[in-house]
Amino acid sequence: MKRSLFAAALLLCGALLSAQNSAKEIVQKALDSSSAGESVDYLKKQIPQQKSAADKRALLAFLGGLQEQLGAYKDASASYAQAAGISAPNVEGMPKKTSPQLVLDAVRCALCSGDSATADSYLNSAVRNSQDETIQAYIKLYEIWSRLCQIESNSQLDESVALLTAYADFPSMKAVAPSVLLTLWYITGQESWGKKLRAAFPKSPEAAIVAGSVQMVPAPFWYFMPKKGSALEAAAESAAESQTIPMEKSDDGASANGSAENGASSDSGDGSSEKIKKQQLGLFKSRDNAQGLCDRLKEKGFKPYITEETRPSGTTYYIVVVDENAKGNIGDQLRSAGFECYPIF
């Protein structure tokens, strides 16, 4: 009888250990896949099978991080949000994140995909109840970023610049100070903000961006970021043609200025990122300006075309794209010819 009880106890301990390590083991198998797309597909199949809420939460958070690095921002936002909605402890051996941090991850990815409405809905959730000063600082920063992407007049831009200027000196905003200064430098074009950033945070990724020592990668978020001193429409269009700025993730899992060292891409509707279908080069409110970019691309031997997308606001954007070639290197060819682009899967 004692032996059977001891054996049962061993089996129970083994089951508990197996459950505890299952998320970690699944992640390892996902990483052993031959491609990132296969890793995503494997995780998507495994997550619904998890009986442990903690394992499911950990795997969703990991999936969100993988999707974000692939540039599937819309899918990443959904994965982070789903993970944040699961009340469970962190899993040993897996990255530790609180639910508010996961919500901020979802907000960041929604902004990266150009979806300010979803970002705002997450910002207006229970995350506002957090007593963590760092979380509150990111909430304020992301609110400004979302507002900037929806600005339609120079007066609105002035209001945002004034608020960011105040944030730059708030002790409570210290966690996001480099991001605040970078945003001010980017939208105002004033070198004084860049100098202040390099002086106060010389080793930050943001300072490296200002100094030009970090390569800039396009992300949809920056297509909508206005610049002071010119018409807002022209600003959005010039941002689409110029080098744009990647978002760097901070240690707490929120972000310093966007997404963590991602290659940028458009979101795929089904979450698949196995195959690049085309490269996006610009997003414009004016079809004539989109056609102008097409003409420059044609002069370099490329075959661009224009697609249209109407946002919920009613604004129609004209998107310049080039189909992927058989060798899968059209992105490299475009960048070598001096055109910024990001892949659409």
N, C-alpha and C positions, 0 to 999 in steps of 0.2 A: 504493500500500500504506500509506504514511504517512497519507494523507488518510483512508483507511477506518478506520485505527486511531484517528485523532483524532476522527472522527465517532462511532465506537463509544464513545469515552471521554465525549464530550459527552452521548450518549444515556444512558450509565450515570449520569453526574452528575445529569442531569435526572430520571431514575427515582428516584435517592436523595433528591433534593430533594422530589419529589412525595410519596414515602413519608413523609418527615420532616414535611411540612406537611399531610398528609391529615387527621390528627385535628383540627387547627385549622380546616381548611376545612369539615369535617363539622359541627363545633360551630357555625361561623358560619351554615351553612345551617339547622341546627336552630333557631338563635335567630331566623332570618328567618321561621320558621313562623308561621301566623296565631294559634296558641294553644299553651299550654304542653303540652297533651295531644298535639298534633301533633308537637311537638319531641321528646317522650318516645318516641312511636311511630317517628319517623324514626331516632332514635339506636338504638333496639332493632333496627331492620332493618339498620343500617349496621355495628354492632359485630361480628356474626358473619362479615361479609365481609372484615374486616381481616386481612391476612396478617402485619402487623407486630405483635409482642407489645406493643411500646411504645405503638403507637397504640391497640390494644385496651384496654390498661390505662388510658391517659389518658381514653378515651371512657367507660369504665365508671365511672371516678372522677367525671367530669363528670355523667354520668347520675345517679349517686348524689346529687350535690349538688342537681340539679334536682328529683329525686323528694323529697328532704328538704324543699326549700322549698315543694313542693306539699303536704307533709304526708303523703306516702305512705311512712311511716317503715319499714314492713316491706320494701317493695321497695328503698328506699334502702339499708337495712342489707345486703341481699343483693348489691346492685351494688358497694358499698364492699368487702365481703368478697371478692367475685370479683376485683376489681381488686387487692386486697392479695395474692391468691394468684398473681399473674402476676409473674414475675421479669424485669423489664425496666427500662431507664433512663427518666427523665422525658423528655417530648417538648418540644422548644423551642417557646416561645410558649404553653404550657399550664401550669396550676398545678402546682407541684412538691410532691409528697408522697412520703414514705417509706412502705413497707409497714406499719410499726407505726402511723403516723398514720392510714392507711386502716382498719386494724383498729379503732382507737379510734373512728373515724367510724361503723363498723359497730356497735360497742358502743353508742354514743350513740343511734343510731336504733333499735336493738333495745329499749333502755330506753324511748325515747319511745313505742314501740308497746305498751309494757306487757309485753314478752317478756323477762323476767329470765333465763329458762333459756338462750335464745340468747345474750344478753349475757354470761352467765357462761362459756358454752362458748368464746366468742371471747377472753375475758379469760384463759382457761386455755390458750391456744394459744402459739405461738412468740413472741408479742409480749412475753411475760415475760422473754425473753432480751435484750431491748433494754438497752443500756448508757446510754441517754439519760435523764438525771434527770427531764426534763419528762415523757417518756413514762411513766416509773415513777410519777410523781405522779398522772397521770391514771388510771392503772390502779388505784391505791389509792382515788382518789375514786370512780371508777365502781363499784368493788367495794362501797363503802359505800352508794352510791345503790341498787345492785341489792339489797343486804341490807335496806335500809330498805323497799323496795317489797314485801318478802316477810315482814316482821315480823308476828308474831302475838301478841306479849305485850309488856307495858310493860317487863319486865326486859331483853328483847332491844333495845328502844328505848334504854334507859339505857346499854347496852353500846356502841351505835353513837354515842350522844352523847358518851360518854367518849372514844372513839377520835377522833371529829371534833375534840373540844376539844384533844386532844394534837396532831393534825395542824395545827391553826391556828397553832401556834408552831414547827413543824418547818421549818428552813431548806430542807430538801429538797422541801417541799411549797409553796414560794413561788409556783410557776407556777399553782397552783390555789387559792391562799389566798382570793381573793374568793369563789370557789364554795363553799369550806368554810364561810366565815363566813355566806354567804347561806343555806346549808343549815341551819346551827345556828340562825340567826334564824327560819327558816321552821318548823322542827319543834319548837323549844322555845318559841317565842312570846316570848322574852326580848329586850327592846329593846336591852339592853347589847351584844348581838352586832351589831345593826344600827348602833349608834353606832360600834362598833369598825370595822366595814366602811366606813362613810362617812368616818371619820377616816383610815384607812390607805389606802383606795383610792377617793378622792372622785370620780374621773372614770370609774370602772368602770361597766359596764352593771348589775352587781349592786347597786352603791350607788344607782343611779337607780331600780332596782326597789324597794329599801327606802324610798327617799324618796318613791316614788309618782309620779315624773315620767315613768316609762316605762309605757306601756299594757301590761297583762298579757293574754296570749293563752293559751287552754286547750291543754293537751297531755295525752294519756293518761297519761304518766309521773307527773304530779303527782296524778292521781286515787288513786294507790296510796301516795303519800308520807304517812306518819303524822305526827300532831302530838302533842306531849307534853302531859299534863295532862288528857286526856280518853280515853274508850274508843277503841281503835283503829278499831273499826268505824265509830263516829260520825265519827272524824277523816277516814277515807277518804270518807265520804259528804259531809261538809261541804266537803272539798276539791273534790268534784265540783260543788258548787253555787256555790262562791265563785270569785273571780277567781283564776286560776292563772298560773304564771310561765313565760315562754318561755325557751328555752335560747339563749345567745349564743355564737357561734363565736369562737374566739381566732385569732390570726395563724398559729399552727402547724397549724391545721386540726383540732385536737381540739375542745375546747369550754370555755367559761368556766362556763356553767351550763345547757347543753343544746343546743338546735338553733339554727342561725343565722338569726335574724330571720324565722322561718318564720311563715306563716299555718299554723294547726294543722288537721289533719284526720285522719280515720281512714284506715287503709291499705286499698287496694283489692286484692282477691285477684289480679287479672290485671294490675295495674300501670297500668291506665288511670285518668287523672285528668281526663278531658275534661268529664264531667258530674257535678254534685253531685246525689246521690239523696236525701239527708236530712241533717238536722242533729242531732248528739248533744248532749244537755244535761246528762246526769248518769249516774253509774254507782254502783249501790248493792248492798250485801249484803242489805238488807231491802226486800222488795217493798212494804211499807207506806210506807217513806220514798220509794220511787220513785213510788208512787201519789200521795203528798203533793205532789211536784213536778208531776205531771201535773195535779192539781187546780188548782194555782196557774197553770199555763199555760192551762188551760181558762178560768179567770176572765179572762184577758187576750185570749181569743178565738182561741187556737191549738188545734190538733187533735193532741195528743201521744198516743203509745202506748208500751207497754213491750215490749222484747224481752229474751230471756234468753240468757246465754252462760255455759257451764261451762268453767272453766279446767282445765288438766291436774292441778292440785292437788285438784280435786274441788269447789272453791268455785263456787257459782253467783252470777252478778252480774245485776242487773236494770238494763237500760239504757233511759233515756228518750230518745225520738227524735221528731222532727217531720219529715214529708216535705217536700221542696223544692216550691215552687209554680211555676206556669207562667212567672212573671217572673224566677225565679231569685234572689229577694231575701228569702227567708224568714229567712236568717241575719241580715240587717240589721234586719228587723222584730223578731226575738227580742232582739238586743242593744239595740235602742232601747227595748224593754220591760223591760230590766234583767236579761235572762237571758244567761249565758255559754254559748257553743256552739261546736262546730267541725264542719266539713263531712265527710260520708262520701261517697266517690265511687263 
